[in-house]
Amino acid sequence: MIKLIIADDHPLIIEGMRSALLKDEEIHFLGEVKNGLQLLEMMNNQEPDVVIMDINMPDMDGIEATQEVRKRFPDVKVIAFSQYDDKHFIKRMLKAGAKGYLLKSTPVKELIKAVKIVREGSVYLGKGLPDFYTTNKSDYNSSFDPVLTQRETEVLKLICMEKNTREIAYQLFISLHTVETHRANLLQKTGVRNIAGLVKWAMENGMAY
């Protein structure tokens, strides 16, 4: 029997998932909460096997809640359940410790399948997600721990030192176009949106001076 909690602040979403999940004899529904704080409070009294976690919730969002769940209840598996298919959110949830990511448009059969697969210790990324992630299901770490080339690392460190494109090109003896290409690759690999996000990522991962 798989004990399950839903964390989502949309009543219709919860009602739909509850009715669907209760039809499966292997799933035992413990209850639902509207935010991360309520989730942690409930889990102090009854620990689930799987939590289906929305990202955008009040008081404590799904990313912070996932981090806390993984810290306090390491055996509990989290599946992100969101309307966002942006790789930025996918990366952040996986980085926080989620073992699965599904879109809210996911069919019921796939939702149940994901719950069972994640419960067994595997990672499940929904079919509607970007190809970059679905092709890396067998290598969970590679989906959120990007491997940077030596040149990309050099460019990243210079960006963190507030060097502009021309200064980076001059220092590394490469063209302006090559610098722009490396910068674009860094944004894509790390999943951030802009240079500020890139600097923050570098600081969090010990790559900034």
C-alpha positions in Angstrom: 0.0 0.0 0.0 1.4 3.4 -1.0 0.6 6.2 1.5 0.1 9.5 -0.3 -0.4 13.2 0.4 -1.3 15.9 -2.1 0.0 19.4 -1.6 -1.9 21.9 -3.8 -3.9 25.0 -3.2 -6.4 24.4 -6.0 -9.5 22.6 -4.7 -10.5 21.3 -8.2 -7.1 19.8 -8.8 -7.1 18.1 -5.4 -10.6 16.8 -5.9 -9.8 15.4 -9.3 -6.6 13.7 -8.2 -8.2 12.3 -5.1 -11.0 10.7 -6.9 -8.7 9.3 -9.5 -6.1 8.0 -7.1 -8.6 6.4 -4.8 -9.7 4.1 -7.6 -6.3 2.3 -7.4 -6.3 -0.3 -4.7 -2.5 0.1 -4.1 -2.8 3.7 -3.1 -3.9 4.9 0.4 -4.8 8.6 0.4 -3.7 10.3 3.7 -5.1 13.7 2.9 -4.4 17.1 1.3 -2.8 20.4 2.3 -2.7 23.8 0.8 1.0 24.7 1.3 4.3 23.5 2.5 3.9 24.5 6.1 0.7 22.5 6.4 2.4 19.6 4.7 5.3 19.5 7.2 2.8 19.7 10.1 0.8 16.8 8.7 3.9 14.7 8.1 4.9 15.1 11.8 1.9 12.9 12.6 1.6 10.6 9.6 4.5 10.0 7.2 3.6 9.2 3.6 5.5 7.3 1.0 4.9 9.8 -1.7 3.9 13.5 -1.8 2.4 15.0 -5.0 3.7 18.6 -4.8 2.5 21.7 -6.5 5.2 24.4 -7.0 3.2 27.6 -6.7 1.7 27.6 -3.2 1.3 30.4 -0.6 3.3 30.6 2.6 5.8 27.9 1.6 6.1 27.0 -2.1 6.8 23.6 -3.5 10.5 24.1 -4.0 11.2 25.1 -0.4 8.8 22.4 0.9 10.5 19.7 -1.2 13.9 20.8 0.3 12.4 20.5 3.8 10.8 17.1 3.1 14.1 15.7 1.8 15.9 17.1 4.9 13.4 15.9 7.5 12.0 12.8 5.9 14.6 11.4 3.5 12.6 8.3 2.7 9.6 10.2 1.4 9.5 10.6 -2.4 8.3 13.9 -3.9 6.7 14.2 -7.3 6.3 17.8 -8.6 2.9 18.4 -10.1 2.8 21.7 -12.0 1.5 23.7 -14.9 5.0 24.9 -15.6 6.9 23.0 -18.3 9.8 25.5 -18.2 13.1 23.8 -17.7 14.0 26.4 -15.1 11.3 25.1 -12.8 12.1 21.4 -13.6 15.7 21.9 -12.7 14.9 23.7 -9.5 12.5 21.0 -8.3 15.0 18.2 -9.2 17.7 20.1 -7.4 15.5 20.4 -4.4 15.1 16.7 -4.2 12.0 15.8 -6.2 12.1 12.3 -7.8 9.5 13.1 -10.4 8.0 15.9 -12.4 4.6 15.9 -14.0 2.4 18.5 -15.8 -1.1 19.1 -14.5 -2.3 18.0 -17.9 -0.9 14.5 -17.2 -3.5 11.7 -17.8 -4.7 9.8 -14.7 -3.0 6.5 -15.8 0.4 8.2 -16.1 -0.1 9.9 -12.7 -0.7 6.5 -11.0 2.2 5.0 -13.0 4.5 7.8 -11.8 3.5 7.3 -8.2 4.3 3.6 -8.3 7.6 4.1 -10.1 8.8 6.8 -7.8 7.8 4.8 -4.8 10.1 2.0 -5.9 13.1 4.4 -6.0 13.2 5.4 -9.7 12.8 8.8 -11.3 9.8 9.7 -13.4 9.7 12.7 -15.7 6.4 13.2 -17.6 6.0 12.7 -21.3 5.1 16.3 -22.0 8.4 17.7 -20.7 11.3 19.1 -22.9 13.3 16.4 -24.7 16.5 17.4 -22.8 15.0 15.9 -19.7 13.0 13.0 -21.0 16.1 11.7 -22.7 18.0 11.7 -19.5 15.6 9.7 -17.3 18.2 6.9 -16.8 20.7 9.4 -15.5 19.0 11.4 -12.8 22.0 13.4 -11.7 22.8 14.6 -15.3 19.4 16.2 -15.5 20.3 18.9 -13.0 24.1 18.8 -12.4 25.4 20.2 -15.7 28.9 19.3 -16.9 30.8 22.5 -18.0 33.7 22.4 -20.3 36.9 24.0 -19.2 36.3 27.0 -21.5 32.8 27.5 -20.2 34.1 27.4 -16.6 36.6 30.1 -17.5 33.9 32.3 -19.1 31.6 31.8 -16.1 34.3 32.9 -13.7 35.1 36.0 -15.7 31.3 36.8 -15.9 31.3 36.6 -12.1 34.2 39.1 -12.0 31.9 41.5 -13.9 33.9 41.2 -17.2 31.9 42.2 -20.3 31.9 40.3 -23.6 34.8 42.3 -25.1 36.9 41.9 -22.0 36.3 38.2 -21.8 37.2 37.8 -25.5 40.4 39.8 -25.0 41.5 37.8 -21.9 40.8 34.4 -23.4 42.0 35.2 -26.9 38.7 34.2 -28.5 36.2 36.0 -30.7 33.1 38.0 -29.4 30.9 35.5 -31.1 32.6 32.6 -29.3 32.0 34.4 -25.9 28.3 34.8 -26.8 28.1 31.1 -27.7 29.6 30.1 -24.4 27.3 32.4 -22.5 24.3 30.9 -24.2 25.5 27.4 -23.5 25.9 28.3 -19.8 22.4 29.7 -19.6 21.0 26.5 -21.2 23.0 24.1 -19.1 22.3 25.7 -15.8 18.7 26.5 -16.5 18.8 30.1 -15.4 17.3 33.0 -17.3 19.9 35.7 -17.3 23.4 36.7 -16.2 22.2 37.6 -12.6 20.9 34.1 -12.4 24.1 32.7 -13.8 26.2 34.5 -11.2 23.9 33.3 -8.4 24.2 29.7 -9.7 28.0 30.0 -9.8 28.0 31.2 -6.2 25.8 28.4 -5.0 28.0 25.8 -6.7 31.3 27.2 -5.5 32.4 28.4 -8.9 32.6 32.1 -8.4 35.6 34.0 -7.0 
